[in-house]
Amino acid sequence: MKKLKIVGVRRGNQYSPNHIGNDAAIFNLTLEYLEKKNCQVVEYSEDEFQNAEINADLIFNMARDTKTIQKLQKLEDKGIKVVNSGYGIENCTREKMTRLLLANHIPHPKSIIIQTNQLLPLDAQSLGSHCWIKRGDFHAIHREDVTYARMGEETQSIIQEYALRGIPSAVINEHLEGDLVKFYGVEGTDFFYWFYPNDLNHSKFGLEVVNGKAIGIPFDLDTLKENCTRSAQALNIHIYGGDCVVDKDGNIRIIDFNDWPSFAPCRNEAAPFIADCIYNVAIKNQLKLKTHYNEHAK
């Protein structure tokens, strides 16, 4: 069989806060495994990709730049397979993610979406005395993009600060008490990994300290996996990671879901599964195109 033509797009360093090396490492390992599968891989930075003529069977990417994502979406519309989908990456921005998880009845904190030029609605008090304020329009790239605060004047002040930074919307989540659990998965494979971030001292902005050290509340791993699979399908992504909180009764609620994180604690285990996922999507698409061609050639 001829080599698959695959394009890889690295994540711009400005979109890897405190994880530049980790993001590069999982990308490099994935590329190595794809080459072992007889794939011809051409890699680009986000800047290079935006100006390049692309001819490929599939594009895998860790993109974050808006222009990169828009180009990925245009290429998808023309029939090129993209992992993760440009539309899926956009779905993982906070406001869209919140709307999609809630619409698909995936366990999630009580949430309010607000325009940053507005006052807090009266029903915000229903979220409790403390909350999380998160920029709604993009992924978190600065520490201030996710803030733990007291409900009321402090929350309103932070939202006004978002407005001054040009951030149009914010998501306000209730604060959940319990064990914070971080997870990684690859849709369509058997790979799933979870851990307590404080145990491994794994953090992007140090916000895990709010929930404190996990006490090991028992929870149903199959339920977590099922919720993650449903979330990935709702958001249209294959390669994912995120966070959830397990409360004192073992209930699991997903508080964050990201397209292609660093997989830092488990990259060596994850990389071959990520490569399998990308390869299988490409092969499946080739077979689909071949069947379509044969049917029309009759």
N, C-alpha and C positions, 0 to 999 in steps of 0.2 A: 504494500500500500504506500502511496506517495506520502511524503511528509506533510503534516498539517502546518499551514502558515499561521502563526500566532503572534500577535502584537501584545507586548506588556507595557503598561504605563505606570511609572513610579509615582509615589505621592510627593508633592512639593514639600520641601523641608518646613516651610512656614505652617503647614497643616499637620505637623507631627510634634506638637508641644511635648517636650521632655521624652520623646520616643523616636527620634530620628534614626538612631542606630537600630532599634528594634523593628521599626517598619521596613527599613532597608534589608534587614536580615531575613524576614519572612518572605519578602519579594524575591530575594536572591535564591533562597532554597526552593521556592516554587518553580522558578525558572529552571534551575538545575534538574528537578524531577521531570519537568515537561520535556527537556532536551533528551533525557533518558528514554522517553516514550516516543522517540523519533519525530519530535516536533521541531520545526524551524522557528525559533523565537527571535523577534526583533524588539528591542526595548527602547523606550523613549522617556524623557522627563515630561512633565506636564506641559512645559513651554514648548518643547520640541514637537510634541504630539499635536498641539493646537495648530501648527503650521505645516504638518506633514500630510502627504497623500497616502492614504491607507488602503492597502490591499491585503486582506487577511481572511482566514476562515473563522477566526475568533479573536476578540480582544479581552485580555484580562487586565484588571487595573485596580489601583488603590487611590483613585482620583479624588480630589476635593475642590479644585478650582472650578468656579462656575462656568468658565469658558470651556474647560475640558469636559465637564458633565454635559453641557449643551451639545458639543460635538459628538460625544458618545451616543446621545439620544438620537441625533440625526442619522448616525451610522446604523443604529438599531432599526430606525424607521425604514432604512434601505435594505434590511435583511441580514446585516452582520450580527452574529451573536456576541453579546458582551456580558462578562462576569467580573464583578457584579454589574447588573444593569445600571445604566445612567439614571433611569427612572427610579430604580430601587435606592440608589445613593441619595437622590433628592428626597425620597420618602423618609429617609432616616434623619433629615433635619427635624428639629424638635417639634415644631407645630404640626407638621404633616404626620410624623410618627405618632404623636399623641392622638390625633384624630383617627388614624387608621387602627391603632391598637384598641381604642375604646369602641370604635365602630364594629370591630370583629370580636368584641366581648372577651378580650384577653385581659386577665387580671392585671390591673394597673392602679396606681394611686388616684384618688380623687384629684381632678385637675380643672383649672380654669385657663382659658386662652384670652389674652388681653392685648389690645393695641397700646403701645407704650405712651401715647399721647392722651390716654384716658385715665380717669381716676379708678381706684379699686372698686369693683362692684360690691354691693352689700353682702352678696352670698359668698364672698371670699372668706368670711369668718367661719364658714362651715368646714374649711380645710383644717382648722385647728389653730393653736397658738404659735406654731412654728411651721415654716414651709420652705420649699426650694424654688428659687426663681431662676429660670433658664431662658437664654435667648431663643426665640422661636424660629428665626429665619435661616439658621445655619448650624453646623456642628460647633461644639465648644473648642475654641482655639486659644482663648485667654482664660486665666483663672477666674476673672470676673464674669465669665459667660454662664457660670453655674454658681449660685450663691445661696447659702443657708441663712435664713433671717427670721426675725420675729414678725408675725403677722401684724399689719397696721402701718404705722408711719414709716417704720424701717423698710418694709416691703415697697411702699409707695415711693420712697426716696430712691431705692435701687432701680425701680422701673423708670423713673424720671431720668436717672443716669443712663440707662439703656437708650432712651430717646435721644439724649445728647450725643451718644456714640453713633447715632444713625441706625439703631436696631429698631425695626418697626413693630415687632410683636414679642411677647414674652409668654412662656408657659409657667403657671404657678402650680406646683404639686404639693399635696399634703406631705408632711414628714412622717415616714413610717418607722416605728420602733421594731427592732429585731436584728437578726444576723444579716449582714451584708454579704452576698454571694456573687462572685464574678464567674462568668461562663464564656466558653468558646464553642462554636460548632460549625460543621460543614454540611449543608443541606444535601440530601441524597446519598450520604455516606454514614458509616457507623461511628464517625468521630464526634465525641462530645467530651468536654473537659470542664470541671468546675473546681473552685477553691475559694478560701476566705482570703481576701486581699491583704488584710492586716498580718496574716500568718507569713506571707511571702514578702511583706513590705513593698507590695506592688501598687503604685499610684501614679496618676498623671498630675493631679493638682493638690493631693493631700487631703481631699474632702472625706475620705473614708473614715477619718478620725471621728467624725460626728456620730456615727453609729457605734464606734468603739470596737473593742475586740469581740469577735464572735464567741458565743458560748456553746455552739454546736447543737442548736435546736434541731431535732430530727425532722426531716422532710422527705417527701416522696420524689425520688429522682426521676421516675418515669413521668410524673406530672410536670416537672420542670422541663424535661426534654420535649414533651408534647406542646407545652406553652411556647417553647422556643421555635419548634417547627411551625406552629401556627403563625407565630410572629414573622418568621422569615418569609413565609408564603404570602402573608398579608402585605408585607413591605416590598416583596419582589426582589429578594436577595438570596444568594447561595452561601456566601462566606460571611460569618457574623460573630459577634461577641456582645456582651452586655452585662447588666447588673440586675439583681433582684434582691428583695428583702423577704426573709422568712420570719414571720411573726411568732409569738410564743405558742400559738396553737398549730404551727407547722404550715400555715397558709403562705403561698408564694405569690408575690406580685412583682412583675417586671417593671423596673424603674428607668431602664435605659437599654437601647438596642442599637448596635452600631454595625455598619457595613465594613467588613475587612479590618479589624483591629490588628494589633501587633502580634498576638499569640505568644507574647514573650515567655511565659512560664512553660510553654508546651510546643514551641515552634518546630522542634525536630520531629515530634510525633505528628503534628498537624500538617506539615508541608506535603508529604506524599498524598494525603487525603485531599488537600486543596488541589494538587495537580491532577489527581484522579477525577475530581469534580469538573475541572475545566476541560480536561480531555474528553470526558464522557459527554459533556454538553456539545462539544465540537463534533464528535462522531455522530451523535444523535441528529444534529442539524444537517450534517452531510447526507445521512441516510434519508432524511425527510426531503431534502432537495433532490436527491437522486430519484426517489419514488415519484415526486411531483413531475420531474422531467420525463420519466418513463411513461407516466400516464398520459401526458400531453403529446408524446411522440407516437402514440398508437394511432 
